[in-house]
Amino acid sequence: MKINFIILLMYFSFSSYAQLKNGEPIPNLKLNTVINAPVKAISVGQLKGKVVVIDFWATWCGSCIATMPHLGQLQQQYAGKLQVLAVTDESDKRVRQFLSARISKLWFVVDTGRTLSGYFPHRLIPHTVLISPTGRLIANTSPEFVTSAVIDSVLKNQEVHLPVKKDFVYTTVEDLFKTTFPTADTVKQRFVMEGELPGAPGLSTTYRTNPAWSGRRLSAINLTLPALYNLAYGNVPYLRTIDSTRRSNKTKPYRVDVITQYPDSLLPTMQRELKKRFDVQARMVRQRRDVYVLKIIDQQKFAKITSNTSGQRTYMASHGAIDQQAITMADFTEFLESYGINKIVIDETGNQTKYDIKFTFQPENPQSLTDVLTNMGLQLDKQQREVDLLMIYEL
């Protein structure tokens, strides 16, 4: 089953510990890898006397990175009274790469074993934990709710009440879809549309690796109406969308499950059902745009890319990494557009061979991706081309 992460806020946190409740003391956990701090390791107990903010994040999470200036400002404002710990399960190397391009006053904790996550279970990031100077849990919340007024109240030993961040608990993404849309393999067709699943991520699947559903079923959880239209028109990338709808349509999430008897009816059915329910329409248009064209500049280097032999298509991609098998250069341009340069990318290599491509780069350092492509014998050139775009508008 291929999973499309429309909002990249997934964070798998499996807990073998008892979840702490508000008011309970925090165990004296040892943080063995601390970066950007005067110490290389520290225990939670050593921070008693200070307000502690634990912020779970990742380098690929744009929402997490966007909150860091806010947390950094709090750290500076309450120097000596507050300690922010930015916790990730990514490697020490990856965090140092990130910090080489971004200046921060925060302490960064590498927790590859997810020990801290075990005490503060969550599924979506950013996820923020507020701890009192006496070492007791105040709240599991979101970073925007931890304000200077809140810190002032905590320092004065006043009671604070923050919105609780409750994530939807599930074991695997596959189980999440099965639980949300239970159905027998014998179902020939249906269309189900429901409201938000609170605490769950925004994602979709086309069941490509499931023989029972491949090509004739599409499911989505917590996607906005424009995102659903993107899917209905063939998973049109965000950058190739012209969205002129109201803010409410851009923010309200829905759940959708579409099953058709034949694959060629799947997308038309979804398009038709969406148009029946909303005063929102969509159509494809063609416009001239600035794009980046992928070209082969060194045939010898390009010939060294590993050709696929297994015939098995895989789909792992994130901001800063790709590990995919049996992909064409056209598939590769989709990765570059969505997870690489965040610009429209067009394949003009003229190559149809399927490859196995795996590498990492630093999204915060664009030159790192350029270097990877050069080593592959490839280059991105900025040019203008006629591009198919999805226009979403209101009647």
C-alpha positions as CSV (number, residue, x, y, z in Angstrom):
1,M,0.0,0.0,0.0
2,K,1.5,3.3,-1.0
3,I,1.0,6.1,1.5
4,N,1.0,9.7,0.4
5,F,1.8,12.0,3.3
6,I,0.1,15.2,2.4
7,I,1.0,16.8,5.7
8,L,4.4,15.6,6.9
9,L,3.8,15.4,10.6
10,M,3.9,11.7,11.2
11,Y,6.1,10.6,14.1
12,F,6.0,7.0,15.2
13,S,6.3,6.8,19.0
14,F,5.8,3.5,20.6
15,S,5.6,3.4,24.4
16,S,6.7,0.7,26.8
17,Y,6.4,3.1,29.7
18,A,3.4,4.3,31.7
19,Q,2.2,7.6,30.3
20,L,2.7,10.4,32.8
21,K,-0.3,12.4,34.0
22,N,-0.4,16.1,34.8
23,G,1.0,16.8,38.2
24,E,3.1,13.6,38.4
25,P,6.9,13.8,38.8
26,I,9.1,13.3,35.8
27,P,11.6,10.4,36.2
28,N,15.3,11.4,36.4
29,L,15.9,10.5,32.8
30,K,19.5,10.6,31.4
31,L,19.9,12.5,28.2
32,N,23.1,11.1,26.8
33,T,23.5,13.1,23.6
34,V,23.0,16.9,24.0
35,I,24.1,19.2,21.2
36,N,24.5,23.0,21.1
37,A,24.9,23.1,24.9
38,P,27.7,23.5,27.4
39,V,27.3,19.9,28.4
40,K,27.3,16.7,26.3
41,A,24.9,14.8,28.6
42,I,22.5,15.8,31.4
43,S,19.8,14.3,33.5
44,V,16.3,15.7,33.8
45,G,16.9,16.0,37.6
46,Q,19.7,18.4,37.0
47,L,17.3,20.9,35.5
48,K,15.1,21.2,38.6
49,G,14.6,24.8,39.6
50,K,14.0,25.7,36.0
51,V,10.9,25.5,33.8
52,V,11.6,22.8,31.2
53,V,10.1,22.7,27.8
54,I,10.6,19.5,25.8
55,D,9.8,20.0,22.2
56,F,9.7,16.9,19.9
57,W,10.6,17.8,16.4
58,A,12.5,16.6,13.2
59,T,14.5,18.2,10.5
60,W,12.0,17.2,7.9
61,C,9.1,18.8,9.8
62,G,8.4,22.3,8.4
63,S,5.9,23.1,11.2
64,C,8.4,22.1,13.8
65,I,11.1,24.4,12.3
66,A,8.6,27.2,12.1
67,T,8.1,27.2,15.9
68,M,11.8,27.3,16.8
69,P,12.1,31.1,16.6
70,H,9.3,31.3,19.1
71,L,10.9,28.8,21.5
72,G,14.3,30.5,21.0
73,Q,12.8,33.9,22.0
74,L,11.4,32.3,25.2
75,Q,14.8,30.8,25.9
76,Q,16.5,34.1,25.5
77,Q,13.8,36.0,27.5
78,Y,14.0,33.6,30.4
79,A,17.7,32.8,30.4
80,G,18.6,30.9,33.6
81,K,14.9,30.3,34.4
82,L,13.9,28.2,31.4
83,Q,15.5,25.4,29.5
84,V,14.1,24.3,26.1
85,L,15.1,20.8,24.9
86,A,14.5,20.1,21.2
87,V,14.3,16.3,21.1
88,T,14.6,14.2,17.9
89,D,15.1,10.6,17.1
90,E,17.3,11.5,14.1
91,S,21.1,11.0,14.2
92,D,23.7,13.1,15.8
93,K,25.1,13.8,12.4
94,R,21.9,14.9,10.9
95,V,21.2,17.3,13.7
96,R,24.7,18.8,13.4
97,Q,24.2,19.2,9.7
98,F,20.9,21.1,10.4
99,L,22.6,23.4,12.9
100,S,25.5,24.2,10.6
101,A,23.0,26.1,8.4
102,R,20.7,27.4,11.2
103,I,21.8,29.4,14.3
104,S,19.8,28.4,17.4
105,K,20.1,29.0,21.2
106,L,18.2,25.8,22.0
107,W,19.7,22.6,23.4
108,F,19.2,19.7,21.0
109,V,18.7,16.2,22.3
110,V,19.3,13.1,20.2
111,D,17.0,10.3,21.5
112,T,17.3,7.6,18.8
113,G,15.9,5.0,21.3
114,R,12.8,7.3,21.9
115,T,13.1,7.0,25.6
116,L,11.5,10.4,26.2
117,S,8.8,9.7,23.7
118,G,7.8,6.7,25.7
119,Y,6.9,8.8,28.7
120,F,5.1,11.4,26.5
121,P,3.4,9.3,23.8
122,H,2.4,11.2,20.6
123,R,1.9,10.6,16.9
124,L,2.2,14.1,15.5
125,I,5.0,16.7,15.8
126,P,5.6,19.2,17.0
127,H,4.6,17.9,20.4
128,T,5.5,20.0,23.4
129,V,5.8,19.1,27.1
130,L,5.8,21.7,29.9
131,I,7.5,20.8,33.2
132,S,7.5,22.8,36.4
133,P,10.6,23.9,38.3
134,T,9.8,21.2,40.8
135,G,10.0,18.5,38.1
136,R,6.3,17.8,37.6
137,L,4.4,17.5,34.4
138,I,2.2,20.5,33.7
139,A,0.9,19.7,30.1
140,N,1.3,17.8,26.8
141,T,0.4,20.6,24.3
142,S,1.5,22.4,21.2
143,P,4.4,24.9,21.1
144,E,2.2,27.9,20.2
145,F,0.4,27.6,23.6
146,V,3.6,28.0,25.6
147,T,3.8,31.7,25.8
148,S,5.7,34.2,28.0
149,A,2.5,34.7,30.0
150,V,2.4,30.9,30.7
151,I,6.1,30.9,31.7
152,D,5.4,33.8,34.1
153,S,2.6,32.0,35.7
154,V,4.6,28.8,36.1
155,L,7.5,30.7,37.7
156,K,5.0,32.3,40.1
157,N,3.8,28.8,41.0
158,Q,0.3,29.7,39.6
159,E,-1.9,27.1,38.1
160,V,-2.1,27.0,34.3
161,H,-4.4,25.3,32.0
162,L,-3.2,24.6,28.4
163,P,-5.0,23.0,25.5
164,V,-4.3,19.3,25.6
165,K,-2.8,17.7,22.5
166,K,-4.4,14.3,22.1
167,D,-3.1,12.2,19.2
168,F,-5.0,9.4,17.7
169,V,-3.4,6.1,18.9
170,Y,-2.7,3.3,16.4
171,T,0.0,0.8,15.7
172,T,0.6,1.1,11.9
173,V,-0.6,3.3,9.1
174,E,-2.3,0.3,7.6
175,D,-4.2,-0.4,10.8
176,L,-5.2,3.3,10.9
177,F,-6.9,3.0,7.5
178,K,-8.5,-0.4,8.4
179,T,-9.9,1.1,11.6
180,T,-11.1,4.2,9.9
181,F,-12.7,2.6,6.8
182,P,-13.5,-1.1,7.7
183,T,-14.8,-3.0,4.7
184,A,-14.7,-6.4,3.1
185,D,-12.6,-7.2,0.0
186,T,-15.8,-8.1,-1.8
187,V,-17.2,-4.6,-1.9
188,K,-17.5,-3.4,-5.5
189,Q,-18.2,0.3,-5.1
190,R,-18.9,2.9,-2.5
191,F,-18.2,6.6,-1.6
192,V,-17.9,7.6,2.1
193,M,-17.2,11.1,3.2
194,E,-16.9,12.1,6.9
195,G,-15.4,14.8,9.1
196,E,-12.1,15.1,10.8
197,L,-10.5,12.2,12.7
198,P,-9.2,14.1,15.7
199,G,-5.5,13.7,16.5
200,A,-4.7,11.8,13.3
201,P,-2.3,12.9,10.6
202,G,-3.3,14.1,7.1
203,L,-2.5,11.3,4.6
204,S,-3.9,9.2,1.8
205,T,-3.3,5.8,0.1
206,T,-4.1,4.3,-3.3
207,Y,-3.4,0.7,-2.1
208,R,-0.9,0.1,-4.9
209,T,0.6,-3.0,-3.2
210,N,-2.7,-4.5,-2.2
211,P,-4.1,-6.8,-4.9
212,A,-7.6,-6.6,-3.7
213,W,-7.8,-2.8,-3.9
214,S,-5.0,-1.6,-6.2
215,G,-6.2,0.8,-8.8
216,R,-9.9,0.9,-7.7
217,R,-9.7,2.3,-4.2
218,L,-8.5,5.6,-2.7
219,S,-8.7,6.6,1.0
220,A,-7.8,9.8,2.6
221,I,-7.8,11.0,6.3
222,N,-7.8,14.6,7.5
223,L,-7.3,16.3,4.1
224,T,-8.7,19.6,3.1
225,L,-11.0,20.0,0.1
226,P,-8.2,21.4,-2.2
227,A,-6.0,18.4,-1.2
228,L,-8.9,16.0,-2.0
229,Y,-9.2,17.6,-5.4
230,N,-5.5,17.2,-5.9
231,L,-6.0,13.4,-5.4
232,A,-9.1,13.3,-7.5
233,Y,-7.2,14.7,-10.5
234,G,-4.3,12.2,-10.3
235,N,-2.4,13.4,-7.2
236,V,-1.5,16.7,-8.6
237,P,1.4,18.2,-6.7
238,Y,0.7,21.2,-4.5
239,L,3.1,23.4,-6.6
240,R,1.0,22.7,-9.6
241,T,-2.3,23.9,-8.0
242,I,-4.0,27.3,-8.3
243,D,-6.3,27.5,-5.3
244,S,-8.6,30.5,-5.0
245,T,-11.0,29.0,-2.5
246,R,-11.9,30.6,0.9
247,R,-9.8,29.9,4.0
248,S,-12.4,27.6,5.4
249,N,-12.0,25.2,2.5
250,K,-8.2,25.3,2.9
251,T,-8.3,24.3,6.6
252,K,-11.3,22.1,7.3
253,P,-10.3,18.4,7.1
254,Y,-12.3,15.5,5.8
255,R,-12.1,11.7,5.6
256,V,-12.9,10.0,2.2
257,D,-13.0,6.4,1.0
258,V,-13.7,5.7,-2.7
259,I,-14.1,2.2,-4.1
260,T,-15.1,1.5,-7.8
261,Q,-15.5,-1.7,-9.7
262,Y,-13.0,-0.7,-12.4
263,P,-9.8,1.3,-12.0
264,D,-10.7,3.8,-14.8
265,S,-13.7,4.9,-12.8
266,L,-11.9,5.7,-9.6
267,L,-10.8,9.3,-10.2
268,P,-13.9,10.3,-12.2
269,T,-16.1,9.0,-9.4
270,M,-14.2,11.0,-6.8
271,Q,-14.3,14.2,-9.0
272,R,-18.1,13.8,-9.5
273,E,-18.9,13.1,-5.8
274,L,-16.8,16.1,-4.6
275,K,-18.6,18.4,-7.1
276,K,-22.0,17.2,-5.9
277,R,-21.2,18.1,-2.3
278,F,-19.5,21.4,-2.5
279,D,-19.7,24.8,-4.3
280,V,-16.1,24.2,-5.4
281,Q,-15.1,23.1,-8.8
282,A,-11.8,22.2,-10.4
283,R,-10.3,21.9,-13.9
284,M,-7.0,21.5,-15.6
285,V,-5.4,24.5,-17.3
286,R,-2.2,25.0,-19.1
287,Q,0.1,27.9,-18.4
288,R,3.7,29.0,-19.0
289,R,5.7,28.8,-15.8
290,D,9.3,29.0,-14.5
291,V,10.4,25.4,-14.0
292,Y,13.6,23.4,-13.3
293,V,14.4,21.0,-16.1
294,L,16.2,17.8,-15.2
295,K,18.9,16.9,-17.8
296,I,21.8,14.4,-18.1
297,I,25.1,16.3,-18.3
298,D,27.5,13.4,-17.8
299,Q,26.6,10.1,-19.4
300,Q,29.5,8.2,-17.7
301,K,28.3,9.2,-14.2
302,F,24.7,8.7,-15.2
303,A,25.5,5.1,-16.3
304,K,26.7,4.3,-12.8
305,I,23.3,4.7,-11.3
306,T,22.1,1.3,-10.1
307,S,19.5,-0.2,-12.5
308,N,16.6,-2.1,-10.9
309,T,16.6,-5.9,-11.1
310,S,13.9,-6.8,-8.6
311,G,11.0,-5.2,-10.4
312,Q,9.6,-4.2,-7.1
313,R,8.5,-0.6,-6.8
314,T,9.1,1.1,-3.4
315,Y,8.2,4.6,-2.3
316,M,10.2,5.9,0.7
317,A,10.8,9.6,0.5
318,S,11.1,12.5,2.9
319,H,12.6,16.0,3.0
320,G,16.3,15.1,2.8
321,A,16.2,11.5,1.8
322,I,15.1,9.1,-0.8
323,D,15.2,5.3,-0.9
324,Q,13.2,4.0,-3.8
325,Q,13.4,1.0,-6.1
326,A,12.3,0.7,-9.7
327,I,11.8,4.4,-10.4
328,T,12.1,6.2,-13.7
329,M,13.6,9.7,-14.1
330,A,10.0,11.0,-14.3
331,D,9.4,9.4,-10.8
332,F,12.6,11.0,-9.6
333,T,11.5,14.5,-10.8
334,E,8.4,14.0,-8.6
335,F,10.7,13.5,-5.6
336,L,12.8,16.5,-6.5
337,E,9.7,18.7,-6.8
338,S,8.0,17.6,-3.6
339,Y,10.9,16.8,-1.3
340,G,13.9,18.4,-2.9
341,I,13.9,22.0,-4.3
342,N,10.2,22.8,-3.7
343,K,9.9,24.0,-7.3
344,I,8.2,22.6,-10.4
345,V,10.6,20.0,-12.0
346,I,10.3,18.6,-15.5
347,D,12.0,15.5,-16.8
348,E,13.8,16.0,-20.0
349,T,16.4,13.3,-19.7
350,G,14.6,11.1,-22.3
351,N,15.5,8.1,-20.2
352,Q,12.9,5.4,-19.4
353,T,15.1,2.9,-17.5
354,K,14.0,2.0,-13.9
355,Y,16.6,2.6,-11.2
356,D,17.2,2.1,-7.5
357,I,18.0,5.5,-6.0
358,K,19.1,6.1,-2.4
359,F,20.7,9.1,-0.9
360,T,20.4,11.8,1.7
361,F,21.0,15.6,1.5
362,Q,20.6,18.7,3.7
363,P,17.3,20.5,2.8
364,E,18.6,23.6,4.6
365,N,21.7,23.6,2.3
366,P,20.6,23.6,-1.3
367,Q,24.1,23.0,-2.5
368,S,24.1,19.5,-1.0
369,L,21.4,18.4,-3.3
370,T,23.1,20.0,-6.3
371,D,26.3,18.1,-5.4
372,V,24.4,14.8,-5.3
373,L,22.8,15.4,-8.7
374,T,26.2,16.3,-10.2
375,N,27.6,13.1,-8.9
376,M,24.8,11.3,-10.7
377,G,25.5,13.1,-13.9
378,L,22.4,15.2,-13.6
379,Q,21.6,18.9,-13.5
380,L,18.6,21.1,-12.9
381,D,18.3,24.1,-15.3
382,K,15.8,27.0,-14.7
383,Q,13.8,27.5,-17.8
384,Q,10.2,28.2,-18.9
385,R,7.7,25.5,-20.0
386,E,4.0,25.0,-20.6
387,V,2.7,23.2,-17.5
388,D,-0.6,21.5,-16.7
389,L,-2.0,23.0,-13.5
390,L,-5.1,22.2,-11.4
391,M,-7.3,25.3,-10.9
392,I,-9.6,25.0,-7.9
393,Y,-12.3,27.7,-7.6
394,E,-15.7,28.5,-6.1
395,L,-18.9,28.9,-8.0
